Amino acid sequence: MRSLSSKISLSGIICSLCVGGFFALIPSAKAAEQISFRVSGAERSVAVADLRKLVNTGEQSDTLRGLLGTAGVDVNVVRGYLGMSIDLKRFDINVVLVDKFLNSYLIDLLLLDLGKAVRSPGGESGSVEAIKSAIIGAVADDNKISVIEFLEKYPTEMIVEVDRLMQIQQRVSKDYANLAEPFAKILPRLQMSR
């Protein structure tokens, strides 16, 4: 069994990759103020404002310091993941393309799975739309997305089921490893046939 610290640090990586890699013009009227992390039956909550303060200044609230200390996670690693930003303009991607991508069949399946791990307190229903809304909200203003922007744009309180998130990451990593080579061979041909 993995330790709490490895689960939380892995979940940071996974969340960054999932959110950073996937981009419904549904602006949120209310955003999450707290994020709860559930790991092996234990739950701890952190204020989104505390996470933003960590990204901007490096300062930790007492709650965040306690959580990271208990988990044995390096604060600079967490700060780096939260602040990691992807500039979609570099790839000629705008909010319309992001919306189309989010509403594609395969991504919808992935988001359904992700919605079981990153969800609202009321359950899984609406989690996919909340994830899409947060991604679109983060991208809409400047064609950039970061994990902290996603968290700030998520329309309700958020619960992160770390164990489920790790299972999803393992499946996605395995699928990526299995499909990377075939896609590398197919994509250039698809681009040439346009």
Summary of the structure (lengths in Angstrom):
residues: 194
radius of gyration: 16.9
end to end distance: 49.0
largest distance: 56.7
contacts: 588
relative contact order: 0.19
helix: 64%
strand: 13%
